Amino acid sequence: MITTTEALAATATLLRFATAGSVDDGKSTLVGRLLHDSKSVLTDQLEAVERASASRGQDGPDLALLTDGLRAEREQGITIDVAYRYFATPRRRFILADTPGHVQYTRNMVTGASTAELTVILVDARNGVVEQTRRHAAIAALLRVPHVVLAVNKMDLVGYREPVFAAIAEEFTAYATELGIPEVTAIPISALAGDNVVEPSAHMDWYGGPTVLEHLETVPVSHDLAHCHARLPVQYVIRPGTAEHPDYRGYAGQIAAGSFRVGEQVTVLPSGRTTTISGIDLLGEPVDVAWTTQSVTLLLADDIDVSRGDLIVPTKDAPPTTQDVEATVCHVADAALTVGHRVLLKHGTRTVKAIVKDIPSRLTLDDLSLHPHPGLLAANDIGRVKIRTAEPLPVDAYADSRRTGSFILIDPADGTTLTAGMVGESFAAPEPVKDAADDDGWDF
């Protein structure tokens, strides 16, 4: 039987990371180089890349094709969608998200970095820190990605000169510090030539730090569950109704944070009903304890009303419920988000009607200043919003939990994702006055 300690140790060997940067900074080439030089590419995959490269008149394999899989990506020479790759070395397993660099696809970085524990931000050594670099750094800061790597790429095109690297690293680190990013590791590389990606560079003897892969293999990844408030969003109520288990009623879902134990007192939100855990089923077998990312079924001592969308939490760590949510958001839809916009808010497994009551500010990335009351957020804008929901929601601050402190806004007409949000603080707003002339079920 696998013990809790052994399972946590296995989990700690996994690193989720994302790459980001401007168009043509070399993200896909870096990813391809990582996969190729760490021997994580199958022979038939490499042969397919070599054939595709030859058909385009290239002398050697274009490693960027290992990730730019869409036909449109290959034709345009850019990454459009988030490409996920899985690979491993003897020291660690990796899940990599290669995100687009084009400004119109910045929103895709939110998807790729939302679960990342490390982000690699690429900069072209010839261009230095540009607007997209600052935008990606801001998103990494907002998503509270614990570790950021600045990869100064194409050092071969600037003669491998140390002053070029030093100036870019200093400028980016100063900007990251203003954003509140706790740690930046700067590495000079050439993804095309392989310098400092997997193997140390023979052209930059002035650099004594780790290669990209060495840093990825050794960066500390925290899976300390002791400081997380346990949360289980209910996905499904299981009632088999068989002769063997006529009274079985279980509440299934993936544990979003913390751990649960048999006998622990829990509260079901938003109803506030309290009971105790009488059993935990994991893969059809009873266990005494379950923890983050495991999909389990909780059995409760009392027959209370629990349904999909409810949140089961330890009674001692129950978050407050609120209908007023203030958050920092990244707007991802082409259509603007405006004050008065009627939306659906999806938090965990619960979806409720909501109205955008105010947009207090929009972030200006050039100098990190706030543009007050912009009235709307356009695609890729980052700003603050105040939202009123039709029903109370149990929300955590994003700083406390990246899973239960986040949400998305959805267009109720066609299901389009509009905005990705990170809960800042709840605030008490006066009850809105209902307009009798506008009674369509959305005023609350």
Salt bridges, closest charged atoms under 4 A:
ASP37 OD1 - ARG33 NH1 3.22
ASP37 OD1 - HIS36 ND1 2.86
ASP62 OD2 - ARG56 NH1 3.97
GLU75 OE2 - ARG71 NE 3.06
GLU117 OE2 - HIS223 NE2 3.94
ASP124 OD2 - ARG126 NH2 2.82
ASP124 OD2 - LYS154 NZ 3.62
GLU131 OE2 - ARG135 NH2 3.30
GLU183 OE2 - HIS147 ND1 3.32
ASP195 OD1 - HIS203 ND1 3.19
GLU217 OE1 - ARG91 NH1 3.75
ASP224 OD2 - HIS227 ND1 2.96
GLU244 OE2 - HIS245 NE2 3.65
GLU264 OE2 - LYS316 NZ 3.53
ASP303 OD1 - ARG249 NE 3.57
ASP310 OD1 - ARG350 NH1 3.44
ASP317 OD1 - HIS229 ND1 3.59
ASP324 OD2 - ARG388 NH1 2.95
GLU326 OE2 - ARG384 NH2 3.26
ASP334 OD1 - ARG107 NH1 2.87
ASP358 OD1 - HIS373 ND1 3.69
ASP366 OD1 - ARG134 NH2 3.19
GLU391 OE1 - ARG350 NH2 2.82
ASP396 OD2 - ARG231 NE 2.90
GLU431 OE1 - ARG388 NH2 2.93
ASP438 OD2 - ARG342 NH2 2.81
ASP439 OD1 - LYS434 NZ 3.40
ASP440 OD2 - ARG342 NH1 2.35
ASP443 OD1 - ARG342 NH2 3.76
